[in-house]
């Protein structure tokens, strides 16, 4: 399964038309229309009513669309959201396999009723008669924002084949993960590495960034966001959530290989190819040993850069109604 | 967030040392651990068991919660000797398996019945201070409903087990501490937070360092602490008690959330650059409750000490001269 480039996941309250409209212009890889935390209980009905229109607006702008459901109102939230253009559902506060399976069944019900398929990558066309497969079914993203959810991450992820990505969600707020004297958030290095490890072992994308500031990551400054993203990419994250439009560019940049990264990767591949042409199994370039593994990593980095560029290009010319 | 028991500062001492035990209640500790284990030589352990009942009463005079740390190898004898009125909890250093915890639970249950102690009133602390304990910790933490406190993942014993130096300039226990803290949270137990501060001296009497450690722990969500020397008690209490300005700030955050966010049907607002939503409001609320609980604990200890001194004076006895515990 080819991984989609999802560097920035911008969460916006679904009932705030101005913020949704602003999100459509950010070039976020993913916009998450929120029905949970950022929507007061008294506004949830209004937010659900606006969902279908918001999905189209965001999708037409070239971003993928997810909806963050409130687990307390899962059915109503999915009923208002499972329409053409939606790519997936972000589930917060997940602590049990039953919650994941409940979401899967409800999602499947609405998909079947409404003939909804997951849209193809931005810029590609959805074949109308395409048979339903797991590839074109709506996705689930698990937001593991509690101790129990994080501890049970492997079995929660494996509870449904729709689960394609996972994040620590609001763990920084519900688990006393507060700043330590040296800048790290308490427990965060352990939790982030554990999430990356579990995600790789189960074949889903780890989403997150190496937040360090005393400020909460999801509303951090663009500069801090960039550093968190760049460090997060090197630690194994594929993209990160944010809640401010001005963080999107920083996330996209931080999760895209830099020009220095690309120059180095090209030099590595050149040195390795030259060594191979001489019948050697490895090269030495600037005192670095370059073997098959190092060359493979450089090659993957170039592939990622190409994919990022293709995603950015496609967003410039999204296909209307795709 | 439920407020935990107030156990900001405690001292651990060998139960067979009368100089330490007799003066322990004058140290203003929130909790005191009387040790049956490492600090008591093998030859003294039977004597330690004999004096446990009296020691629990003595140490508890100042309002501190009393814990006894038992030996992994003498669970039945130690639990039986330690479980008397006035005891809050039992702990076992070097908890290696869930079976040990279940055994402790069984003996406590029996003793509670025989001695007329309220069922379930004696809680358990498990310290997974070895790699074996870390690997077994998911089972250990679920072994008994009495397990309230879950700790370990670093410190002296872990260093010995791993064969590494304890006092180094980096955090060599990121993984076991993280795993312990995560498991504790996953199963609703409290975990002793100890954020990493470089410590290359190993001093157990450094008051300034104790304050810095406690203050850093509190900032990271920690609420408990303990040590070996009376010098560290006051700094730990000070470091783990919210200062008045933070309590005031929390009140402002809570008022702002209630009046300017929630009441207006919004999910978040901004107060002096801080994004205030239900999580920040919950954090502010917890801090206010914690400050209140700390004040109540301080009042309780003050009253207990006054009453104990009055009793002693009435009996023409001296409370004893302060000495090193």
Interface residues (C-beta under 8 A of the other chain):
Chain A: X13 X37 X38 X39 X40 X42 X43 X146 X147 X148 X150 X151 X152 X170 X173 X174 X175 X176 X177 X178 X179 X180 X181 X182 X186 X187 X189 X190 X191 X194 X216 X219
Chain B: X138 X174 X175 X177 X178 X179 X181 X182 X183 X184 X185 X186 X187 X193 X195 X196 X197 X216 X219 X220 X221 X262 X265 X266 X267 X268 X275 X277 X278 X279 X280 X283
